[in-house]
Amino acid sequence: MNRLINIGFGNVVNSSKIISIISPDAAPVKRMVQNAKDKGMAIDATCGRRTKAVIVTDNGSVILSSLLPDTIASRVNNFQQTGL
């Protein structure tokens, strides 16, 4: 079932499509984001704020969020546990 998770500023992501939620600080992640931007597969949902989380989806899209990875992960886990 599709569950939409708020990733900040009114932006939502289908939780069943998320593969990973990672911190953008490591060099390999920065390269992955840049490659996604070059291919047009990056979605910037930061609204001009600093990127604090990178969400990788099953179709290869990379979503940039200004929320911390822990915050997004807890929202995904809350939906999965409660079944709301």
C-alpha positions in Angstrom: 0.0 0.0 0.0 1.2 3.5 -0.8 2.1 5.7 2.2 3.2 9.3 1.6 5.9 10.6 3.9 6.5 14.3 4.5 10.1 15.2 3.7 9.8 18.9 4.5 8.1 22.0 3.2 4.9 20.1 2.1 6.9 17.7 -0.1 6.0 14.1 0.2 7.5 10.8 -1.1 5.9 7.4 -1.5 7.5 5.3 1.3 7.2 2.0 -0.6 9.6 3.4 -3.3 12.4 4.4 -0.9 15.5 2.3 -1.0 17.7 4.3 1.3 18.0 7.5 3.3 21.6 8.7 3.6 23.6 11.7 4.8 25.0 13.8 2.0 28.4 14.4 3.6 30.5 11.5 2.1 32.3 12.0 -1.2 30.6 9.0 -2.9 27.2 10.4 -2.0 28.1 13.8 -3.4 29.2 12.1 -6.7 25.9 10.2 -6.8 23.9 13.4 -6.4 26.0 15.2 -9.0 25.5 12.3 -11.5 21.8 12.3 -10.8 21.7 16.0 -11.4 23.6 15.6 -14.7 21.1 12.9 -15.8 18.0 14.9 -14.7 17.2 12.3 -12.0 17.6 14.6 -9.0 14.7 16.2 -7.2 15.6 19.1 -5.0 13.0 19.3 -2.2 15.1 21.6 0.1 13.5 24.9 -0.9 16.9 26.6 -0.8 18.0 25.1 2.5 21.0 23.0 3.2 20.7 19.4 2.1 20.8 17.1 5.1 19.4 13.9 3.6 19.5 12.1 0.3 16.7 9.7 -0.5 17.3 7.1 -3.1 14.3 5.6 -4.8 13.8 2.3 -6.6 13.6 4.0 -10.0 17.0 5.6 -9.6 15.8 9.1 -8.6 17.7 11.0 -5.9 15.6 13.3 -3.7 17.3 16.0 -1.7 15.7 17.0 1.6 16.5 19.5 4.3 15.3 17.2 7.1 17.8 14.9 8.9 17.9 11.3 7.8 16.9 10.2 11.3 13.7 12.3 11.1 12.7 10.9 7.8 13.5 7.3 8.9 11.4 7.7 12.0 8.5 9.0 9.9 8.8 5.9 7.6 9.1 3.6 10.6 6.1 5.2 12.4 3.9 4.6 9.3 5.0 1.0 9.0 4.5 0.2 12.6 1.1 1.9 13.1 -0.3 1.0 9.7 -2.1 4.4 9.4 
